[in-house]
Amino acid sequence: MPIRKIIVPIDGTGATELSLDTAFQLARDLEAHVEVVHARPDPRLAVPLLGEGMSGAMIEELIDLTEKESAARAGAARDMFDRACETGGMALSDTPPTAGPTTGPTAGWVEVTGAEDDVLVRRGRLADLLVVARPTEHGDAPSAVSFNAAVFESGRPVLVAPTEAVASVGRRVAISRNGSAEAARAVSAAMPVLKRAESVRILNVDSDDTAGEGAASLTEFLGWHGVSAESRTISADQGPVGAAIIAACGDADLLVMGAYTHSRLLQLILGGVTRHVLENAKLPLLMAH
């Protein structure tokens, strides 16, 4: 299925500006629509958490302060959106074309009251792709919460923005293949990008799941879709798999992989490929769970 609608949440910070730029770059290549969402927190929700033992005047002051901060952040996010549309050549639109294919990339602004992760899941289930900021070990909590919600609750593929601005997204693609259902879903979600890519490199992670199928199986599958790909095998005996995958990406500007193909709890405690790649890879990541 083609990628026609992309959703990206922004809050006016530098991290989400990278998400917005990444979404716009991909939308221009795919002639897709980007719905840019800003979630404004409901100031009244702070009262049950902080209001016990507070006077009515103090509660009103807290709500007023939260509303002012929320308005300032919403204004910064909207300014970021307007600048990105102008510099990125994105036409504004809030409605799909009445008939036929899209005629070019478009973008629309949506402002909703609510928690960002809840808004992202609710709206994201009616999109083809979600683009989120990179959750980092020392980053802010909302980015990690939104990432987890997008991956585990939306039911949609997720494009994780790079750690710094990139010149292109999806021209040179690397695919991490380990024989898992999550990796298969990631490849399927990435097919519109793979068909337009200049080069595709399959990184076969050597394991019990992949040895029986052989390294040529995904190459053959992609060939049926008109995608030519080269292949190489990464041995788990050569060191941490996550580090080997990142090194093998080379000059790729997108890595396609399954997210948390083993127990999420185990990976959070002991680490894992998904966690390592999220924390150390600089390029955009297209993930599916």
N, C-alpha and C positions, 0 to 999 in steps of 0.2 A: 504494500500500500504506500502511495507517495506521502511525503511529509508536506502537509498543507497548512497546518496550524501549530505554531510553537508558542509556548507560554514561558515567560521569564519574570520572576519576582525581583523587584529592585527596592532599595530603601534609601538611595541617595548616597551611599558610601562607595569607596573605591572598589571594594570587592564586587559589589553588584554592578558597577560600571563595566567591569570585565565580562560579567555574565551578559549584559546588554550588548556589548560589542560583539561577543561570540555569537549570540543569537542572530544579530543583524547580518554578520558575515555569512552564516549558513543560509539565512533566508534569501539573501541576494543570489546565491548560487542555485537555490532550489525554487526560487520565485514563490516563496511561502509568506504567510501572514504571521506576524509576531504580536501576540497579546501581552503587553507589558502591564504587570499587576503590581500595585502598591497596596499593601495591607496596613490600615491604620488601626492601632490597638484601641479597644474600647476602654476609656479611662475609668469607667465604673467598675471594671473587673479588678482594679487595683485595691478597691475599698475592702473587699472580704479578706484580702491577704494582709493589708496594712492597717485596716481601720479599727481593729479591736483596741479599746481603751482610748481612742482618739475622740476629740470633741467634734461636733458638727461643723464648726468653723474650720478646723484643721482638715477635715475630710473634703470640704468644699475647696479649700486652698490646694489640696493635693490633686483633685480632679481638674481644677483650672490649670495648674502647672503641667499636668500630663497632656491636656488638650493643646496647650501652647507648644510643647515639645513635639507633639504629634503633627501639628500643623506645619511646624518648621521643617520637619523631616519630609513630610509630604511635598512641601514646596521645593525642597532640594531634589527629591526624586523626579518631580515633574520637569524641573529645569534640566536635569540630566537627560530625560527622555527627549525633550524638545531639541537639545543640542545634538544628541545622537542621530535623530531623524534628519536634521538639517545637514550635518556633515556626512552622514551615511547614505543620503539620497533615498530615504524611505518615505514613500507616499503614505499619507494618513488615511485610514479606513476603519470603520467599525462594523461593516457588514460584508458578507461574502459576495462574490460575483453572482449575478442573477442567473447566468447560464455560461456554460463552457469553462475552460481552464482559466486560471489566474493570468493576468497580463503583466505581472511584475511583483516585486516584493512590496508588502505593505505592513504598516504597524498601527496599533491602536492602544489607547490608554484606558486602564480600568483602575478605579480606586474603590476599595472595599474595606469596610470596618470588620475587624476580626483578627485572630492570630494568623500569622503568615503561613504556618504549616497547614492549618485547617483550610485556609483559602486556596492554597496551592493544590492540595489533594482534591478538593471539590471541583475546582475549575480544570485541573490537570487531567482528570479522567475523561474529559471531552476535548482532548488535544492529541496531536500525534507525537509530540516530543516536549519534555520539560528541560529548561536550561537553568542550572543553579550555580551559586558560588561554591568555590572549593572549601570544604570543611577542613580546617587545620587544627593541629594539636593545641595551639595557643590562640586560635581564632575565637570570635564571639559565638555565644551559644545559638543565636537564631540561625546562623548559616548551617550548623551541624543539625539542628532540629529540622530545618527545611529539607536538607539533603536526605535525612533518614525517612522523612514523610514521603518525599518524592519517590525514593527507591522502593520502599516497603509497602506503601499504602495507595499510591496512585494507579498502579497497574500499567504504567506507561514507561517507555525508555527515558533515560535521563542523560543529558549532556552536561558534564561537569566542566565549568570554565577553567581555563589555564591560570597559572599563577602570575603571569605577566602577558602583556599584549602580544598577539601573534599576527603574522601577515596573512595567514590563510587557515581555513579549517576544513579538513576532509579532502584535500588534494592528494596527499600522500598518507595512506591509511595503513596502520598496523592492526592485526587482529590477534588477540590472545585466545588460543583455542585449547581447552582442556577436556573436551568431551562432555561437559555438563549441560544440563537443560538451560541454565542461565546464560551460558556462552552462546548457545544456539539462538536463544531469543534476542540476544544483543546483535548477532549477525543479521537476523531477519529484520530487526528495527533499522539497522544501518544500510540496508540494501539500496535505498534511493541515493545515499551518499557514495556507496561503493561503485555504483554504475557510472558515476560522474568523475570518479577519482582518476588521477593520472597514473598512480601506482598503488598496488595492494600487496602487502606482505603478511603472510600467515606465520604466526609464531606458535608452533605446536609444542605445548608443554608436555614433556615425556612423563607419562603416568600409566597406571593400569587401565584407566578409562580410554586412553588414546592409542595405546600400543596395538590393540586388536584391530582397530579401524584402519590404521595406517595414516601416514601424513598426507596422502593424496586425496582423502575423502572430501575435505572441505574445498580443496582446489577444484575438484570435479563438480561439486555442487555449485560453486560460484560460476563455473564455466557454463552451466545450463542457463544462467542468468546473464550471460554476456560479459562476465567480469573475469579478466585475466589476473592471476595472482601467482607470486612466487612463494616458496615455502621453505622454512627452516625449522629445525627441532631444538628446543631448549631442554637440557637435561637437568633434572632436579638434583643430580649429584654434583653439579657445578657451583652450588651455593644457593643462597636465598632466591626462590623463584621470582619474587617481585622485583628484585634488583636486576635479575637477568632479563626479565621482560622489558624493563625500562631501557637497559643498555642496548637491547636488540632493536628497539624502535628506531634508532638512528635519527634520520632527518624527518621522520613522520610528523604530521601535524594533527593526527587524531589516532587515539588508541581505542579499539572496540573490545569490550570484555564483559563477561558476566560478573555480577556483583554478589559477593558473599555466597560463593558456591558451596561452602561448608557452613557449619553452625555459626551464626552471627555471634552468639555469646562466646563461643570458643575463640573466634577471631578477635573479639574485643579484649579478651583476657590474655591470650597468648600471641596475638598478632596474626597476620595472614597476608595473602597476596593482595586482596582488595585494600586492606588498611595500608600496606606498604606503598602501593601505587598511589593511593590518594594523598599520602603524606610526602611522597618524594618525586613523583612525576610532574613535570612542568607543562606538558602538552594537554590539550583538551581530551576528556575521556567520555566515550559513549558507553553507558552501562545499562544493563537490564538484570532484573532479579527474577 
